[in-house]
Amino acid sequence: SYMREESFDVLLGCLRDRGQMGWLSLTFTPKGKRNWTYKLFVERPMPSAELFHARTADNPFLPDEFESTMRSRYTASKSLQELGGEFIDDDGQLISYDDMIACTAE
């Protein structure tokens, strides 16, 4: 979700193997309905794209206290997004996703 859509398009154009379209597996936490991932995988999914929804609780390898610890640190909407894997628009966030991308790119 933090990847720019333009970068995804470049990556997608590189998926070819011996004359066949290659495949790509992505794992990400939804970043809201205004994020390009929502448009690409929910609103107007690519013909060959498939979205699998998984919650933190579905991960059998996490310690028992992981989810409750994280839930105690998150707001209700952040919990739905980060632990529930839901596309949540949080207009009250402290830092925008575009700002976060800019910070990680430096």
MDTraj code that builds the backbone (N, CA, C; nanometers):
import mdtraj as md
import numpy as np

residues = "SER TYR MET ARG GLU GLU SER PHE ASP VAL LEU LEU GLY CYS LEU ARG ASP ARG GLY GLN MET GLY TRP LEU SER LEU THR PHE THR PRO LYS GLY LYS ARG ASN TRP THR TYR LYS LEU PHE VAL GLU ARG PRO MET PRO SER ALA GLU LEU PHE HIS ALA ARG THR ALA ASP ASN PRO PHE LEU PRO ASP GLU PHE GLU SER THR MET ARG SER ARG TYR THR ALA SER LYS SER LEU GLN GLU LEU GLY GLY GLU PHE ILE ASP ASP ASP GLY GLN LEU ILE SER TYR ASP ASP MET ILE ALA CYS THR ALA GLU".split()
xyz = np.array([
    [0.0814, -0.1200, 0.0000],
    [0.0000, 0.0000, 0.0000],
    [0.0852, 0.1256, 0.0000],
    [0.2062, 0.1168, 0.0544],
    [0.2944, 0.2332, 0.0552],
    [0.3655, 0.2510, -0.0775],
    [0.3689, 0.1469, -0.1597],
    [0.4303, 0.1573, -0.2919],
    [0.3450, 0.2510, -0.3779],
    [0.4101, 0.3299, -0.4571],
    [0.3346, 0.4164, -0.5490],
    [0.2751, 0.3309, -0.6615],
    [0.1585, 0.3714, -0.7074],
    [0.0919, 0.2966, -0.8146],
    [0.1798, 0.2920, -0.9393],
    [0.2507, 0.3997, -0.9674],
    [0.3377, 0.4039, -1.0848],
    [0.4472, 0.2971, -1.0745],
    [0.4985, 0.2745, -0.9546],
    [0.6005, 0.1708, -0.9338],
    [0.5412, 0.0324, -0.9570],
    [0.4167, 0.0131, -0.9113],
    [0.3490, -0.1146, -0.9341],
    [0.3334, -0.1401, -1.0838],
    [0.2974, -0.0360, -1.1598],
    [0.2801, -0.0510, -1.3039],
    [0.4107, -0.0924, -1.3719],
    [0.5234, -0.0350, -1.3281],
    [0.6538, -0.0734, -1.3833],
    [0.6822, -0.2194, -1.3486],
    [0.6587, -0.2563, -1.2239],
    [0.6799, -0.3941, -1.1803],
    [0.5926, -0.4912, -1.2601],
    [0.4666, -0.4558, -1.2785],
    [0.3735, -0.5407, -1.3530],
    [0.4216, -0.5624, -1.4964],
    [0.4792, -0.4572, -1.5558],
    [0.5305, -0.4685, -1.6926],
    [0.6503, -0.5611, -1.7050],
    [0.7134, -0.5928, -1.5931],
    [0.8302, -0.6815, -1.5942],
    [0.7927, -0.8275, -1.5734],
    [0.6666, -0.8565, -1.5541],
    [0.6237, -0.9939, -1.5264],
    [0.6027, -1.0710, -1.6564],
    [0.7091, -1.1279, -1.7031],
    [0.6989, -1.2123, -1.8222],
    [0.8057, -1.3198, -1.8105],
    [0.7700, -1.4363, -1.8556],
    [0.8599, -1.5502, -1.8428],
    [0.8401, -1.6421, -1.9621],
    [0.9391, -1.6502, -2.0488],
    [0.9354, -1.7383, -2.1664],
    [0.8064, -1.7235, -2.2474],
    [0.7720, -1.6005, -2.2753],
    [0.6548, -1.5737, -2.3574],
    [0.5216, -1.5802, -2.2844],
    [0.5245, -1.5993, -2.1547],
    [0.4024, -1.6065, -2.0757],
    [0.3994, -1.4899, -1.9759],
    [0.2798, -1.4528, -1.9371],
    [0.2642, -1.3532, -1.8316],
    [0.3062, -1.4176, -1.7011],
    [0.3947, -1.3513, -1.6285],
    [0.4380, -1.4032, -1.4991],
    [0.3327, -1.3765, -1.3920],
    [0.3643, -1.4123, -1.2688],
    [0.2698, -1.3901, -1.1601],
    [0.3392, -1.3156, -1.0478],
    [0.2603, -1.2553, -0.9642],
    [0.3096, -1.1753, -0.8540],
    [0.2182, -1.1958, -0.7349],
    [0.2766, -1.2132, -0.6201],
    [0.2002, -1.2261, -0.4964],
    [0.2336, -1.1064, -0.4088],
    [0.1318, -1.0357, -0.3620],
    [0.1499, -0.9180, -0.2772],
    [0.0861, -0.9423, -0.1410],
    [0.1517, -0.8963, -0.0378],
    [0.0946, -0.8983, 0.0962],
    [0.0967, -0.7552, 0.1470],
    [-0.0191, -0.7031, 0.1842],
    [-0.0233, -0.5655, 0.2321],
    [-0.1424, -0.5451, 0.3249],
    [-0.1315, -0.4404, 0.4047],
    [-0.2418, -0.3976, 0.4897],
    [-0.3163, -0.2891, 0.4136],
    [-0.4474, -0.3023, 0.3978],
    [-0.5237, -0.2006, 0.3246],
    [-0.5054, -0.0625, 0.3864],
    [-0.4924, 0.0381, 0.3029],
    [-0.4728, 0.1744, 0.3498],
    [-0.5881, 0.2663, 0.3109],
    [-0.7073, 0.2163, 0.3086],
    [-0.8238, 0.3002, 0.2833],
    [-0.8760, 0.2898, 0.1417],
    [-0.9977, 0.3373, 0.1239],
    [-1.0642, 0.3274, -0.0060],
    [-1.0139, 0.4307, -0.1053],
    [-0.9354, 0.5265, -0.0595],
    [-0.8765, 0.6248, -0.1518],
    [-0.7392, 0.5784, -0.2007],
    [-0.6874, 0.4723, -0.1442],
    [-0.5576, 0.4200, -0.1855],
    [-0.5724, 0.3432, -0.3164],
    [-0.4708, 0.3474, -0.3996],
    [-0.4763, 0.2821, -0.5307],
    [-0.5014, 0.1324, -0.5202],
    [-0.4625, 0.0684, -0.4091],
    [-0.4828, -0.0754, -0.3954],
    [-0.6318, -0.1105, -0.3893],
    [-0.7126, -0.0229, -0.3313],
    [-0.8569, -0.0469, -0.3254],
    [-0.9162, -0.0435, -0.4661],
    [-0.8753, 0.0558, -0.5428],
    [-0.9254, 0.0672, -0.6803],
    [-0.8851, -0.0547, -0.7629],
    [-0.7586, -0.0957, -0.7497],
    [-0.7052, -0.2027, -0.8332],
    [-0.7582, -0.3411, -0.7958],
    [-0.7794, -0.3655, -0.6677],
    [-0.8182, -0.5003, -0.6256],
    [-0.9651, -0.5139, -0.5849],
    [-1.0366, -0.4006, -0.5646],
    [-1.1766, -0.4092, -0.5219],
    [-1.2704, -0.3429, -0.6219],
    [-1.2506, -0.2144, -0.6501],
    [-1.3423, -0.1413, -0.7385],
    [-1.3381, -0.1907, -0.8832],
    [-1.2179, -0.1951, -0.9389],
    [-1.2002, -0.2362, -1.0789],
    [-1.0879, -0.3384, -1.0861],
    [-1.1106, -0.4589, -1.0348],
    [-1.0014, -0.5561, -1.0314],
    [-0.9527, -0.5948, -1.1711],
    [-0.8237, -0.6126, -1.1804],
    [-0.7657, -0.6608, -1.3054],
    [-0.8215, -0.8002, -1.3313],
    [-0.8346, -0.8390, -1.4581],
    [-0.8935, -0.9702, -1.4894],
    [-0.8223, -1.0871, -1.4222],
    [-0.6926, -1.0775, -1.4065],
    [-0.6186, -1.1907, -1.3501],
    [-0.5871, -1.1734, -1.2014],
    [-0.6402, -1.0683, -1.1387],
    [-0.6111, -1.0416, -0.9975],
    [-0.7134, -1.1091, -0.9068],
    [-0.6660, -1.1526, -0.7927],
    [-0.7542, -1.2126, -0.6934],
    [-0.7118, -1.1621, -0.5564],
    [-0.8085, -1.1214, -0.4767],
    [-0.7815, -1.0673, -0.3438],
    [-0.8227, -1.1690, -0.2384],
    [-0.7307, -1.2005, -0.1496],
    [-0.7589, -1.2899, -0.0381],
    [-0.7529, -1.2072, 0.0893],
    [-0.8564, -1.2130, 0.1678],
    [-0.8635, -1.1359, 0.2917],
    [-0.8215, -1.2231, 0.4092],
    [-0.7298, -1.1729, 0.4903],
    [-0.6874, -1.2457, 0.6097],
    [-0.6742, -1.1475, 0.7256],
    [-0.7187, -1.1883, 0.8400],
    [-0.7067, -1.1078, 0.9615],
    [-0.5847, -1.1542, 1.0406],
    [-0.5394, -1.0719, 1.1293],
    [-0.4285, -1.1098, 1.2173],
    [-0.4630, -1.2380, 1.2924],
    [-0.5881, -1.2501, 1.3346],
    [-0.6317, -1.3687, 1.4100],
    [-0.6200, -1.4970, 1.3283],
    [-0.6107, -1.4852, 1.1964],
    [-0.5985, -1.6029, 1.1106],
    [-0.4555, -1.6580, 1.1058],
    [-0.3606, -1.5835, 1.1597],
    [-0.2205, -1.6246, 1.1554],
    [-0.1897, -1.7158, 1.2745],
    [-0.1698, -1.8443, 1.2516],
    [-0.1471, -1.9377, 1.3623],
    [-0.0068, -1.9273, 1.4227],
    [0.0813, -1.8487, 1.3638],
    [0.2194, -1.8415, 1.4102],
    [0.2474, -1.7260, 1.5058],
    [0.1482, -1.6437, 1.5313],
    [0.1686, -1.5310, 1.6219],
    [0.1493, -1.5737, 1.7670],
    [0.2208, -1.5097, 1.8606],
    [0.2003, -1.5405, 2.0020],
    [0.0569, -1.5061, 2.0433],
    [0.0055, -1.5745, 2.1420],
    [-0.1326, -1.5548, 2.1868],
    [-0.1629, -1.4090, 2.2222],
    [-0.0672, -1.3403, 2.2812],
    [-0.0920, -1.2041, 2.3288],
    [-0.0705, -1.0971, 2.2214],
    [-0.0251, -1.1348, 2.1033],
    [0.0074, -1.0362, 2.0006],
    [-0.1114, -0.9472, 1.9658],
    [-0.2234, -1.0073, 1.9302],
    [-0.3375, -0.9265, 1.8853],
    [-0.3897, -0.8362, 1.9967],
    [-0.4024, -0.8877, 2.1163],
    [-0.4540, -0.8038, 2.2259],
    [-0.3569, -0.6905, 2.2592],
    [-0.2284, -0.7174, 2.2505],
    [-0.1295, -0.6117, 2.2744],
    [-0.1426, -0.5023, 2.1698],
    [-0.1506, -0.5407, 2.0437],
    [-0.1626, -0.4417, 1.9370],
    [-0.2955, -0.3681, 1.9441],
    [-0.4021, -0.4395, 1.9739],
    [-0.5345, -0.3768, 1.9844],
    [-0.5354, -0.2698, 2.0942],
    [-0.4619, -0.2936, 2.2010],
    [-0.4577, -0.1956, 2.3106],
    [-0.3838, -0.0680, 2.2688],
    [-0.3027, -0.0746, 2.1665],
    [-0.2268, 0.0405, 2.1187],
    [-0.2975, 0.1161, 2.0059],
    [-0.3918, 0.0519, 1.9399],
    [-0.4580, 0.1107, 1.8231],
    [-0.5932, 0.1701, 1.8587],
    [-0.6353, 0.2677, 1.7773],
    [-0.7733, 0.3154, 1.7835],
    [-0.8624, 0.2078, 1.7212],
    [-0.9928, 0.2251, 1.7344],
    [-1.0867, 0.1264, 1.6783],
    [-1.0693, 0.1143, 1.5264],
    [-1.0571, 0.2274, 1.4567],
    [-1.0438, 0.2204, 1.3104],
    [-0.9083, 0.1637, 1.2699],
    [-0.8036, 0.1971, 1.3450],
    [-0.6714, 0.1418, 1.3155],
    [-0.6705, -0.0097, 1.3382],
    [-0.7436, -0.0566, 1.4391],
    [-0.7554, -0.2004, 1.4645],
    [-0.8247, -0.2706, 1.3489],
    [-0.9325, -0.2095, 1.2991],
    [-1.0024, -0.2692, 1.1846],
    [-0.9091, -0.2808, 1.0646],
    [-0.8273, -0.1780, 1.0444],
    [-0.7355, -0.1783, 0.9300],
    [-0.6202, -0.2749, 0.9518],
    [-0.5469, -0.2590, 1.0598],
    [-0.4234, -0.3338, 1.0803],
    [-0.4463, -0.4776, 1.1261],
    [-0.5473, -0.5011, 1.2068],
    [-0.5720, -0.6353, 1.2596],
    [-0.6833, -0.7075, 1.1845],
    [-0.7776, -0.6295, 1.1315],
    [-0.8889, -0.6894, 1.0592],
    [-0.8702, -0.6937, 0.9092],
    [-0.7690, -0.6216, 0.8594],
    [-0.7426, -0.6212, 0.7156],
    [-0.8509, -0.5530, 0.6351],
    [-0.9163, -0.4528, 0.6941],
    [-1.0250, -0.3808, 0.6266],
    [-0.9721, -0.2529, 0.5613],
    [-1.0353, -0.2128, 0.4509],
    [-1.0036, -0.0854, 0.3866],
    [-1.0766, 0.0244, 0.4633],
    [-1.0076, 0.0934, 0.5518],
    [-1.0665, 0.1959, 0.6373],
    [-1.0054, 0.3307, 0.6017],
    [-1.0913, 0.4307, 0.5742],
    [-1.0435, 0.5675, 0.5535],
    [-1.0437, 0.6365, 0.6881],
    [-0.9267, 0.6801, 0.7321],
    [-0.9128, 0.7472, 0.8608],
    [-0.8720, 0.8910, 0.8355],
    [-0.9723, 0.9799, 0.8295],
    [-0.9438, 1.1196, 0.8001],
    [-0.8711, 1.1903, 0.9142],
    [-0.8704, 1.1297, 1.0331],
    [-0.8062, 1.1931, 1.1470],
    [-0.6645, 1.1447, 1.1716],
    [-0.6033, 1.0810, 1.0723],
    [-0.4685, 1.0278, 1.0942],
    [-0.3678, 1.1409, 1.1132],
    [-0.2637, 1.1119, 1.1888],
    [-0.1631, 1.2121, 1.2196],
    [-0.0671, 1.2367, 1.1045],
    [-0.0396, 1.1358, 1.0260],
    [0.0517, 1.1482, 0.9130],
    [-0.0133, 1.0831, 0.7913],
    [-0.0059, 1.1497, 0.6783],
    [-0.0678, 1.0944, 0.5581],
    [0.0203, 0.9840, 0.5009],
    [-0.0389, 0.8968, 0.4250],
    [0.0364, 0.7888, 0.3634],
    [0.1368, 0.8433, 0.2627],
    [0.1021, 0.9515, 0.1940],
    [0.1968, 1.0129, 0.1013],
    [0.3188, 1.0662, 0.1760],
    [0.2965, 1.1254, 0.2944],
    [0.4087, 1.1722, 0.3762],
    [0.4948, 1.0544, 0.4214],
    [0.4306, 0.9427, 0.4565],
    [0.5047, 0.8267, 0.5018],
    [0.5895, 0.7707, 0.3883],
    [0.5357, 0.7682, 0.2669],
    [0.6123, 0.7212, 0.1510],
    [0.7337, 0.8108, 0.1305],
    [0.7126, 0.9415, 0.1408],
    [0.8223, 1.0352, 0.1229],
    [0.9301, 1.0136, 0.2288],
    [0.8915, 0.9839, 0.3508],
    [0.9887, 0.9616, 0.4587],
    [1.0702, 0.8352, 0.4340],
    [1.0070, 0.7305, 0.3850],
    [1.0785, 0.6042, 0.3646],
    [1.1653, 0.6084, 0.2395],
    [1.1364, 0.6999, 0.1490],
    [1.2131, 0.7102, 0.0243],
    [1.3446, 0.7840, 0.0447],
    [1.3559, 0.8576, 0.1536],
    [1.4773, 0.9373, 0.1767],
    [1.5918, 0.8556, 0.2269],
])
top = md.Topology()
chain = top.add_chain()
for i, resn in enumerate(residues, 1):
    res = top.add_residue(resn, chain, resSeq=i)
    for name in ("N", "CA", "C"):
        top.add_atom(name, md.element.get_by_symbol(name[0]), res)
traj = md.Trajectory(xyz[None], top)
